[in-house]
Amino acid sequence: MMRHTAALAMTIISLASPMLAGDISLSLPIDCTLGQTCYIQNFVDADPSNKATDFTCGNLTYNTHKGTDFALPTHADMFKKVDVLAAISGTVLGARDGMEDHAQSTVGAPDVTGRECGNGLTIDNGHGWTTQYCHMMQGSITVRKGDQIREGAVLGQVGLSGKTEFPHVHFMVRKNGDVIDPFNPSTSKTCRDTGGQTLWKDTLQYQSTGILAVGITDAVPEYATIKAGTPQATLTTNSAAIVVFGFAFGGQKDDIMRLSITGPAGAIILKDAKIEKPQAQYFRAAGRKSSKPWPEGNYQARVQIIRNNTVISDMSDQITIAP
């Protein structure tokens, strides 16, 4: 039995959300709680050169990225059918469904050339504004061209269709065809001076990094298994080894992922794993073998992300080992 504790991340920057005159007002386009059941993997690329920075001058983006990626921690979370919601009312300009949910880097991925958005739709919100929703689950789209949509309406579910590697909804905002960053809508502001103005109706929070999953297994799991959300194993007193792993997003150079396991007899594992370069997603693991039976009882795994000597994300799991 495993018990999960803590939120995805603890380092948070609060963002005020006053609107600019004539701007639209957006609700969250996904039915989840940011920092707990979902997170933002990528923001709009704020750098017009061949480099990339998000609106805070951080690294949660990539070159020419034109939307905000509201993501689920693992592929297993996608099968809970998390709703994609209309961020604002409008008229459906077009919709597509029927594309397979399949990470592009894996064997058997379909050709998505010209259909990189996957299953999705675009809504005309009036006065030159449009919003687009991409990578939705196959067979989940609930609307069609011409439908009048109210803010908060269910449009479908988060999926893995089109050009993507992780389950998320890619949410894009345009004004008269130009991409607008809802976190920094004023083109006169730089990523170091956004003026605190956003298009969001409610205050959203910027998370520079966060732990997505923690687990205890009897061997180091494959990365694909971790991303899928299915790496757990049943440990007994006779298991040959015990391993703790952490899965996280937003890694920066020189971050430390601290991994530990404590059992009935005290500390078993304590390891600091250094992050050598920026990584959108990553995992680390540490383990210990034993030729003797593990003591019966509760075992707690804890993973922390440490940046500049400060713990900025913390998550734990617990299992019970029996014969």
Number of C-alpha atoms within 10 A of each C-alpha: 11 16 11 14 13 14 20 24 24 19 18 16 12 12 18 17 20 16 16 13 6 7 14 18 18 20 17 21 22 25 17 17 11 21 21 14 16 22 25 24 25 22 28 28 25 25 19 10 10 8 11 20 23 22 26 19 16 17 22 27 26 19 16 16 19 22 25 24 25 23 25 25 25 21 23 15 18 22 13 10 15 21 22 29 21 24 26 21 19 21 18 21 18 16 19 20 20 15 21 20 22 21 19 18 10 10 8 9 15 16 11 16 10 9 15 14 22 27 29 32 24 22 26 21 20 12 11 11 19 23 24 23 30 30 30 34 32 21 16 20 20 12 19 17 14 14 13 14 20 14 15 18 17 21 22 26 28 33 34 27 33 28 23 22 15 23 29 33 31 26 25 22 24 19 16 10 10 12 17 20 23 25 24 24 19 16 11 9 14 15 17 10 13 18 16 14 19 26 23 20 16 15 14 18 16 19 23 22 27 27 30 28 22 27 29 29 19 20 21 18 19 11 14 12 13 24 22 17 18 14 20 16 13 14 20 18 16 15 19 16 19 22 21 28 26 26 23 25 24 22 26 19 12 15 22 22 28 22 25 23 25 16 20 14 11 9 12 15 18 17 16 18 17 16 17 12 11 16 16 17 16 18 22 19 23 21 21 14 13 11 9 10 13 22 16 15 14 15 22 20 25 23 29 24 27 18 17 9 9 12 16 19 25 22 23 23 21 21 20 17 20 14 12
